[in-house]
């Protein structure tokens, strides 16, 4: 009975998480759906039309997508439709690449062996770095021949999000809506879905450590920044931790016709200028590497944890310093050491929570939807396994960092609690001595 249950469950999982073969056939008759844009109803703006498109009837709209509504509400549609981009929006934040694949006619299938070995550059290639006004004007063009579109956005602004909302097809509006909501809300998510076409979506929040001459903050008000654990040694400038997010969505009708969105935060100085990617023909969505060698989020986490190790190590070294033990559990009148330990624990908990959320989401994805990438083709499976093996190595490193953080949290909580208890004991002894002195003074006064 048990073997039948396990076998049935495995068969169910394989059937639930199988790539639909219809996406392997070029379906040119379906491409026209991408040209049908959202049309707001009377007394309805484009944002409300976007929020309501294909939404479940039981959704409470007044409580749905509040983060997305609040973010996009800061944008004015007239700034997009103006003949020239307003001066305050002329910063070039978007790298866009359009091209089409010449192979395959209607209802043809792809020769993946040849394609994977020598992927074609494509034809009708157009690439450029754009401000939000030019980005909108490129998106509303219908006759540009684009079938494979890659959109890389650095520090997405409300007006940039509105440009995508105003030009998305009704078919993919629900997919883009979920994508923008998760990116704006600092969510962690790994998922693959096939509602009408296909959608592969990944959201990776992390905390980055940077040193600067003056405090840095996100001008959009979307991400938070705060000071890092102070060091006993002098550090020039300001050390801060910054919330950061990488979001990737690939949504399409078939394996020829799709759009990739990649949104990254770089307000704290995390990446090169996007013009650098275009000039050097680098792939911006993977951090400017022609060949992926290390997961950017893992690299950020590793640098932060190494610095944390150095900072907290100076406190832990007191265990091996007999001379320091005499003052290790003594605080001053302003509770300087207690405040320092409390702040350290709070910072460590912040990093730990972010790592736990990331690993939990990956575990759920690995238990289910990762099966979509098992295509039952020896050559392709071999390539996928090599990619997934590198990702698994990075995830293993993150698990180690999480355990290290947990150990540091426990250590500092014990040190803080010991300091508090010792301080309370000192205060109790001082109060007892004061009581004795008051008693002696009282007796002297009576006599």
matplotlib code that plots the C-alpha trace (Angstrom):
import matplotlib.pyplot as plt

x = [0.0, 2.8, 4.7, 1.5, 1.1, 4.6, 4.4, 1.1, 2.4, 5.5, 3.3, 1.0, 4.0, 5.4, 2.0, 1.5, 5.0, 5.5, 6.3, 3.4, 4.5, 2.4, 5.1, 7.6, 5.5, 5.5, 2.0, 2.0, -1.8, -1.6, 0.8, -1.9, -3.1, 0.0, -1.1, -4.4, -3.7, -5.7, -8.6, -9.9, -13.7, -15.4, -14.6, -11.6, -7.9, -5.2, -4.0, -7.5, -8.0, -4.7, -5.6, -9.0, -7.9, -8.9, -9.0, -11.0, -14.4, -13.8, -10.9, -11.4, -10.2, -9.8, -7.3, -5.6, -2.3, -2.0, 1.8, 1.6, -1.3, 0.6, 3.9, 2.4, 0.1, 3.1, 3.4, 1.6, 0.4, 0.9, 4.6, 4.7, 2.6, 4.5, 6.4, 9.6, 10.5, 10.2, 13.6, 13.1, 12.7, 15.6, 17.9, 18.4, 17.4, 16.3, 18.3, 16.1, 16.9, 14.6, 15.1, 13.4, 14.3, 14.3, 14.0, 10.7, 7.5, 4.0, 3.4, 7.1, 9.1, 12.6, 15.7, 17.0, 20.2, 21.4, 19.9, 21.5, 24.9, 24.9, 22.1, 21.5, 21.9, 18.5, 17.5, 15.9, 18.1, 17.5, 19.3, 19.4, 19.7, 16.5, 14.9, 11.4, 9.8, 11.7, 11.0, 7.3, 7.4, 9.3, 6.8, 3.8, 5.3, 3.5, 5.3, 8.9, 9.1, 10.2, 9.5, 12.2, 12.3, 14.6, 14.0, 16.5, 15.5, 17.8, 16.0, 12.5, 10.6, 6.8, 6.7, 8.7, 6.2, 3.4, 5.0, 4.9, 1.3, 0.0, 1.5, 1.1, -1.3, -4.5, -3.2, -0.1, -1.5, -2.2, 1.3, 2.9, 0.7, 1.9, 5.5, 5.4, 3.6, 6.2, 9.1, 7.7, 6.8, 10.3, 9.0, 11.0, 9.5, 10.4, 7.6, 6.6, 3.0, 1.2, -2.0, -2.4, 1.2, 4.0, 5.6, 8.8, 9.3, 12.0, 12.4, 15.5, 15.6, 18.9, 20.8, 23.9, 26.7, 28.3, 30.7, 30.2, 31.3, 27.8, 24.6, 22.8, 19.0, 16.7, 15.2, 12.1, 11.4, 11.0, 13.9, 15.3, 18.9, 20.4, 23.7, 25.8, 27.3, 29.9, 33.5, 36.0, 38.4, 38.0, 36.2, 36.2, 32.7, 29.5, 28.8, 25.2, 23.1, 20.7, 17.6, 18.0, 16.0, 16.5, 13.4, 13.2, 10.1, 10.0, 6.5, 5.6, 3.3, 5.8, 9.6, 10.0, 7.7, 8.4, 9.4, 11.9, 11.8, 14.7, 14.4, 17.3, 18.1, 21.4, 20.7, 23.5, 26.2, 25.9, 26.5, 28.0, 26.2, 23.8, 25.5, 28.5, 26.5, 25.5, 28.9, 30.6, 27.8, 27.4, 24.3, 22.9, 20.4, 23.1, 25.3, 27.5, 29.1, 29.4, 29.4, 27.8, 30.5, 28.9, 25.4, 25.3, 23.1, 25.5, 28.4, 26.6, 25.7, 29.3, 30.8, 28.4, 28.8, 32.6, 32.4, 30.0, 32.5, 35.2, 33.0, 31.6, 34.8, 36.4, 33.7, 34.0, 37.8, 37.2, 36.6, 40.3, 41.4, 41.6, 42.2, 39.2, 36.9, 37.0, 35.1, 33.3, 30.1, 30.3, 28.4, 28.7, 26.0, 24.6, 24.4, 26.7, 27.6, 24.0, 22.9, 25.7, 24.8, 21.1, 21.8, 24.1, 21.4, 18.8, 21.1, 21.9, 18.2, 17.4, 20.0, 18.9, 15.2, 16.0, 18.1, 15.5, 12.8, 15.0, 16.0, 12.4, 11.1, 13.9, 13.1, 9.4, 10.4, 12.9, 10.3, 7.8, 8.1, 11.8, 10.5, 9.4, 13.1, 13.3, 12.5, 13.4, 16.1, 19.6, 21.4, 19.2, 19.0, 22.7, 22.9, 20.2, 21.9, 25.1, 23.3, 21.2, 24.4, 26.0, 22.8, 22.7, 26.3, 25.3, 22.3, 24.5, 26.7, 23.7, 22.6, 26.0, 25.8, 22.4, 23.7, 26.6, 24.2, 22.1, 25.2, 26.2, 22.7, 22.7, 26.2, 25.3, 22.0, 23.8, 26.4, 23.7, 21.6, 24.7, 25.5, 22.0, 22.0, 25.4, 24.4, 21.2, 23.3, 25.7, 22.8, 21.3, 24.5, 24.7, 21.2, 21.9, 25.0, 22.9, 20.3, 22.9, 24.3, 20.8, 20.2, 23.5, 22.6, 19.2, 20.6, 23.1, 20.3, 18.2, 21.0]
y = [0.0, 2.4, 1.7, 2.4, 5.7, 6.9, 5.8, 7.6, 10.7, 10.7, 10.2, 13.1, 15.4, 14.5, 15.2, 18.5, 19.9, 18.9, 21.4, 21.8, 20.5, 23.1, 25.7, 23.8, 24.6, 28.0, 29.3, 32.4, 32.6, 33.4, 36.3, 38.8, 38.5, 40.4, 43.5, 43.8, 46.3, 47.1, 49.5, 51.3, 51.4, 54.8, 56.5, 54.1, 55.0, 52.6, 51.7, 50.6, 48.7, 46.9, 46.0, 44.6, 42.7, 39.0, 39.3, 36.8, 38.0, 37.2, 39.6, 42.6, 45.2, 47.9, 45.7, 44.2, 45.3, 48.2, 48.4, 48.5, 51.1, 53.4, 53.1, 53.8, 56.5, 58.8, 58.7, 61.0, 59.4, 62.8, 62.5, 59.4, 60.8, 64.1, 64.6, 65.0, 63.3, 65.7, 66.8, 65.0, 61.7, 61.8, 59.4, 56.4, 53.4, 50.9, 48.6, 47.1, 44.4, 43.3, 40.6, 37.7, 34.2, 33.4, 29.7, 27.9, 28.7, 28.3, 25.2, 24.2, 22.7, 23.7, 21.6, 22.0, 20.0, 22.5, 25.5, 24.8, 24.2, 27.3, 29.7, 32.2, 35.9, 36.5, 39.1, 42.6, 43.3, 46.6, 47.4, 50.7, 52.4, 54.5, 57.0, 56.2, 58.4, 56.6, 53.3, 53.9, 55.0, 51.9, 49.7, 51.1, 50.4, 47.4, 46.9, 46.5, 42.8, 42.0, 38.4, 38.0, 41.1, 41.6, 44.5, 45.4, 48.1, 49.6, 51.2, 51.0, 54.3, 54.7, 56.2, 53.3, 50.8, 52.8, 52.5, 48.8, 48.7, 51.0, 48.8, 45.3, 43.0, 41.9, 38.4, 39.0, 41.8, 39.4, 38.0, 41.4, 42.6, 39.8, 40.4, 44.2, 43.6, 41.1, 43.3, 46.4, 44.5, 43.0, 39.5, 36.3, 33.9, 31.2, 30.0, 28.6, 28.8, 28.2, 30.1, 31.0, 31.1, 30.4, 32.5, 31.8, 34.2, 34.7, 37.3, 37.5, 40.0, 40.5, 43.0, 44.7, 46.3, 49.5, 52.2, 55.7, 59.3, 60.3, 58.4, 56.9, 56.3, 55.2, 58.3, 56.3, 55.6, 51.9, 50.3, 51.0, 51.7, 51.7, 51.8, 48.7, 47.3, 49.8, 48.8, 49.8, 50.8, 54.1, 53.6, 56.5, 57.4, 55.7, 52.0, 51.0, 48.0, 48.5, 46.5, 45.3, 43.2, 41.3, 40.3, 38.3, 37.3, 35.5, 35.3, 34.1, 32.4, 29.8, 29.2, 31.8, 34.6, 35.9, 38.9, 38.9, 41.5, 42.0, 44.7, 45.3, 47.8, 49.6, 52.9, 52.1, 51.6, 47.9, 47.7, 49.3, 51.9, 50.1, 51.8, 49.7, 46.5, 47.7, 49.0, 45.7, 43.4, 42.0, 40.3, 42.8, 40.4, 38.2, 41.1, 41.7, 38.3, 36.6, 33.3, 32.9, 32.1, 33.1, 33.9, 37.7, 37.3, 34.7, 37.0, 39.9, 37.6, 36.2, 39.7, 40.8, 37.6, 37.9, 41.5, 40.4, 37.7, 40.3, 42.6, 40.2, 38.3, 41.2, 40.7, 36.9, 37.2, 38.3, 34.7, 34.0, 37.1, 36.5, 40.2, 41.2, 38.8, 41.1, 43.8, 41.7, 41.7, 45.3, 48.2, 51.9, 54.3, 54.8, 51.1, 51.5, 47.8, 46.6, 48.9, 47.8, 44.1, 44.7, 46.6, 43.7, 41.1, 43.2, 43.4, 39.7, 38.8, 41.0, 39.2, 35.8, 36.4, 37.4, 34.3, 32.0, 33.4, 32.9, 29.3, 28.3, 29.6, 27.8, 24.6, 24.8, 25.5, 22.6, 20.2, 21.0, 23.4, 22.7, 19.6, 21.9, 22.1, 18.3, 18.1, 14.5, 15.3, 14.1, 17.1, 19.7, 17.8, 17.7, 21.5, 22.0, 19.8, 21.7, 25.0, 23.6, 22.0, 25.5, 26.9, 24.1, 24.9, 28.5, 27.5, 25.2, 28.2, 30.3, 27.5, 27.6, 31.3, 31.0, 28.6, 30.9, 33.8, 31.6, 30.8, 34.5, 35.5, 32.9, 34.0, 37.7, 37.0, 35.1, 37.9, 40.5, 38.5, 37.9, 41.6, 42.5, 40.0, 41.1, 44.7, 43.9, 42.1, 45.0, 47.4, 45.0, 45.0, 48.8, 49.1, 46.7, 48.8, 51.9, 50.3, 49.5, 53.0, 54.5, 52.1, 53.3, 56.9, 56.4, 54.8, 57.7, 60.2, 58.5, 58.3]
z = [0.0, 0.9, -2.3, -4.3, -2.4, -3.1, -6.7, -7.2, -5.6, -7.8, -10.9, -9.8, -9.3, -12.7, -14.4, -12.5, -13.2, -16.9, -19.5, -22.0, -25.4, -27.1, -26.3, -28.4, -31.5, -33.1, -32.8, -35.0, -35.0, -31.2, -31.5, -32.4, -28.8, -27.7, -29.7, -27.8, -25.1, -22.1, -22.7, -19.6, -19.2, -18.8, -15.5, -15.2, -15.5, -16.9, -13.4, -12.3, -15.6, -15.0, -11.4, -12.4, -15.5, -15.1, -11.3, -9.3, -8.3, -4.6, -4.5, -2.2, -4.6, -1.9, -0.1, -3.2, -4.6, -2.2, -2.5, -6.3, -6.3, -3.9, -5.9, -9.3, -8.0, -7.9, -11.7, -14.2, -17.5, -19.2, -18.6, -20.8, -23.6, -23.8, -27.1, -25.1, -21.9, -18.9, -17.6, -14.2, -16.0, -18.5, -16.6, -18.8, -16.6, -19.2, -21.5, -24.1, -26.7, -29.5, -32.0, -33.7, -34.5, -38.2, -37.7, -38.0, -39.8, -38.6, -36.5, -36.8, -33.9, -32.8, -33.4, -29.8, -30.4, -33.0, -31.2, -27.9, -29.4, -31.7, -30.6, -33.4, -32.8, -34.5, -36.9, -36.8, -33.9, -32.0, -28.7, -26.8, -23.4, -22.9, -20.6, -19.5, -22.3, -25.1, -23.4, -23.5, -27.2, -28.1, -26.3, -28.1, -31.5, -33.0, -36.3, -35.1, -35.6, -32.0, -30.9, -28.3, -26.0, -23.0, -20.7, -18.0, -15.6, -12.9, -10.0, -11.4, -10.9, -10.7, -14.2, -15.6, -14.0, -15.5, -18.9, -18.7, -17.3, -20.1, -22.9, -21.6, -23.4, -21.7, -22.0, -19.8, -17.6, -14.6, -14.8, -14.9, -12.1, -9.8, -10.8, -10.0, -6.7, -5.6, -6.7, -5.0, -1.8, -1.4, -1.7, -2.2, -4.8, -7.2, -9.5, -12.9, -14.2, -17.4, -17.3, -21.1, -22.2, -19.8, -17.0, -15.1, -12.2, -9.6, -6.9, -4.7, -1.9, -0.1, 2.2, 0.8, 2.8, 1.4, 2.7, 1.4, 2.1, 3.2, 4.0, 1.1, 0.8, -2.0, -3.6, -4.5, -0.9, -1.9, 0.0, 3.4, 4.5, 8.0, 9.8, 10.1, 13.3, 14.5, 14.9, 17.6, 14.9, 12.9, 9.6, 7.1, 5.8, 6.5, 6.7, 5.8, 5.0, 2.2, 1.1, -2.5, -4.8, -8.1, -10.0, -13.2, -15.3, -18.6, -20.1, -23.5, -25.9, -27.2, -27.2, -30.0, -28.8, -25.2, -23.1, -20.3, -17.6, -15.2, -12.4, -10.1, -7.3, -7.7, -5.9, -3.4, -6.1, -6.8, -10.5, -13.5, -15.5, -17.9, -20.9, -19.9, -20.6, -24.1, -25.1, -24.1, -25.3, -21.8, -20.6, -18.0, -16.3, -14.9, -13.7, -16.7, -16.9, -20.3, -18.5, -15.1, -12.5, -9.2, -8.1, -7.4, -4.3, -2.9, -3.5, -1.7, 1.2, 1.5, 1.7, 4.4, 6.5, 6.3, 7.6, 10.3, 11.3, 11.7, 13.7, 16.2, 16.4, 18.4, 21.1, 21.1, 21.5, 25.1, 26.0, 25.6, 27.3, 31.1, 31.7, 29.7, 31.6, 34.6, 32.7, 30.2, 32.2, 33.5, 31.9, 32.4, 33.7, 30.1, 29.4, 26.3, 26.1, 26.5, 23.7, 21.5, 22.0, 21.5, 18.2, 17.1, 17.8, 15.9, 12.8, 12.9, 13.2, 10.2, 8.0, 9.4, 8.6, 5.0, 4.5, 6.0, 3.7, 0.7, 1.6, 2.4, -0.9, -2.8, -0.9, -2.0, -5.6, -5.6, -4.2, -7.1, -9.9, -10.7, -12.5, -15.3, -16.3, -16.8, -20.5, -21.1, -23.7, -23.0, -24.4, -22.8, -19.5, -19.3, -19.7, -17.1, -14.6, -14.9, -14.3, -11.4, -9.9, -9.7, -8.2, -5.6, -4.6, -4.0, -2.0, 0.1, 0.8, 1.9, 4.2, 5.8, 6.2, 7.8, 10.4, 11.1, 11.7, 14.0, 16.1, 16.3, 17.4, 20.2, 21.3, 21.5, 23.2, 25.9, 26.2, 26.4, 28.9, 31.0, 31.0, 32.0, 34.8, 36.0, 35.9, 37.9, 40.4, 40.8, 41.2, 43.8, 45.8, 45.5, 46.8, 49.7, 50.6, 50.4, 52.7, 55.2, 55.1, 55.5, 58.5, 60.1, 59.4, 61.0, 64.1, 64.4, 64.0, 66.7, 69.1]

ax = plt.figure().add_subplot(projection="3d")
ax.plot(x, y, z, "-o")
ax.set_aspect("equal")
plt.show()
